[in-house]
Amino acid sequence: QVVPVVESAAGLFFSTTLSLVASMASRVLRILLAAVAAVVLLQTRKAFVGVSHTAVTAAPKVILAAESGSSFSFSLSEYPENDANVSSASIVFWFILGLLTPFLGGFTFGLILAAAGWGLSTGGLLSFVEKSESTKQFAEYVTTLNDFGKKGGEYGLKAYNFVAKKSKELTA
């Protein structure tokens, strides 16, 4: 009869100790959060969200540069829509597609797709596929991807030229 009493006493001891530790941790966490909130509220100048009481004054050079007739001008050059420029724009298209791809998106995947786009737009990838008998079956897919990249480059070049034209109109 001694063993069950010892087991129940040990279980009771551990359960009360765990509940005591949990309640103390809860109290310490509440006190810590209240202290952090008080520090943030009392020091508005150092807080992340706060109002600065210092006056912001603009420098005279900034005011002069903001006046009309300043020497600053912004212009983008327009590119003719020929095959060389479309193939260059298709490389940019493949890079941006790599950046925006959700499952492997990122700068590195963008560079990989840009390299593949360069191979597609120069025709090097198609000639490589057509060299070997085992890869000739993929030549049609490479041609389709080349056409897709050229179409993306053509639309990208048209969009860029539109923005360049509108920016010239706005600065004139």
C-alpha positions in Angstrom: 0.0 0.0 0.0 3.0 2.3 0.3 3.8 2.2 -3.4 0.5 3.7 -4.7 0.7 6.5 -2.2 4.2 7.4 -3.3 3.2 7.3 -7.0 0.1 9.5 -6.4 2.2 11.9 -4.3 4.9 12.1 -7.0 2.3 12.7 -9.7 0.6 15.3 -7.6 3.9 17.0 -7.0 4.9 17.1 -10.7 1.4 18.3 -11.8 1.4 21.1 -9.2 5.0 22.1 -10.1 4.1 22.3 -13.8 1.0 24.4 -13.2 3.0 26.7 -10.9 5.8 27.1 -13.5 3.2 27.8 -16.2 1.4 30.4 -14.2 4.7 32.1 -13.3 5.8 32.1 -16.9 2.5 33.7 -17.9 2.9 36.4 -15.2 6.5 37.1 -16.3 5.4 37.4 -19.9 2.6 39.8 -19.0 5.0 42.0 -17.0 7.5 42.0 -19.8 4.9 43.0 -22.4 3.6 45.7 -20.1 7.2 47.0 -19.6 7.8 47.1 -23.4 4.6 48.9 -24.0 5.4 51.5 -21.4 8.8 52.1 -22.8 7.4 52.5 -26.3 4.7 54.9 -25.2 7.0 57.0 -23.0 9.7 57.4 -25.6 7.9 58.5 -28.8 11.0 59.9 -30.4 12.7 56.5 -30.3 9.6 54.4 -31.0 9.0 52.9 -34.4 5.7 54.7 -34.8 6.0 58.2 -33.4 5.7 61.9 -34.3 8.9 63.8 -34.6 8.8 67.3 -33.2 11.7 68.7 -35.2 10.8 70.9 -38.1 11.8 69.8 -41.6 13.2 72.6 -43.7 14.2 72.3 -47.3 17.6 73.5 -48.4 17.7 76.4 -50.8 19.3 74.3 -53.5 16.4 71.9 -53.4 13.9 74.7 -53.8 15.8 76.2 -56.7 16.0 72.8 -58.5 12.3 72.3 -58.0 11.4 75.5 -59.8 10.3 75.3 -63.4 12.9 75.7 -66.0 15.6 73.8 -64.2 18.3 72.0 -66.1 17.1 68.5 -65.1 15.6 66.4 -67.8 14.6 62.8 -67.9 14.5 60.9 -71.2 14.5 57.4 -72.4 15.7 56.5 -75.9 13.4 54.7 -78.3 14.6 51.7 -80.1 13.5 50.6 -83.6 11.5 47.4 -83.7 13.8 45.3 -85.9 14.8 41.7 -85.4 18.0 42.4 -83.5 16.2 44.6 -80.9 13.3 42.1 -80.6 15.8 39.3 -79.9 17.5 41.4 -77.3 14.2 42.3 -75.7 13.3 38.6 -75.7 16.3 37.9 -73.4 15.0 40.5 -71.0 11.5 38.9 -71.3 12.9 35.5 -70.3 14.8 37.1 -67.4 11.7 38.8 -66.1 9.7 35.6 -66.6 12.3 33.9 -64.4 12.0 36.5 -61.7 8.2 36.2 -61.7 7.9 32.4 -61.8 6.3 31.4 -58.5 7.8 28.0 -57.9 11.4 28.7 -58.6 11.2 32.5 -58.9 14.2 34.5 -58.0 17.3 36.2 -59.4 19.2 33.0 -60.1 16.3 31.4 -62.0 15.9 34.6 -63.9 19.5 34.4 -65.0 19.1 30.8 -66.0 16.0 31.6 -68.1 17.9 34.7 -69.6 20.7 32.4 -70.7 18.2 30.0 -72.2 16.5 33.0 -73.9 19.9 34.1 -75.3 20.3 30.6 -76.7 16.8 30.7 -78.2 17.1 34.1 -79.7 20.5 33.6 -81.3 19.4 30.2 -82.7 22.3 28.4 -80.9 19.9 26.2 -78.9 18.0 25.2 -82.0 21.2 24.2 -83.9 22.4 22.3 -80.8 19.2 20.3 -80.7 19.2 19.6 -84.4 22.8 18.2 -84.3 22.0 15.1 -82.5 19.6 12.4 -83.6 18.4 11.8 -80.0 17.4 15.4 -79.5 15.9 16.1 -83.0 12.5 15.2 -81.6 12.6 18.4 -79.4 13.4 20.8 -82.3 9.7 21.6 -82.7 9.4 22.5 -78.9 12.5 24.7 -79.2 11.1 26.5 -82.2 7.8 27.0 -80.3 9.7 28.4 -77.3 11.7 30.7 -79.6 8.5 32.1 -81.1 7.0 32.6 -77.6 10.2 34.5 -76.5 10.2 36.6 -79.7 6.6 37.5 -79.2 7.3 38.4 -75.5 10.3 40.5 -76.6 8.3 42.2 -79.3 5.5 43.2 -76.8 8.2 44.2 -74.3 9.9 46.4 -76.8 6.6 48.0 -77.8 5.8 48.7 -74.2 9.2 50.2 -73.5 9.0 52.5 -76.6 5.5 53.6 -75.5 6.9 54.6 -72.1 9.8 56.3 -73.7 7.5 58.2 -76.0 5.2 59.3 -73.2 8.1 60.3 -70.9 9.4 62.6 -73.7 5.9 64.1 -74.1 5.7 64.8 -70.3 9.1 66.4 -70.1 8.6 68.6 -73.2 
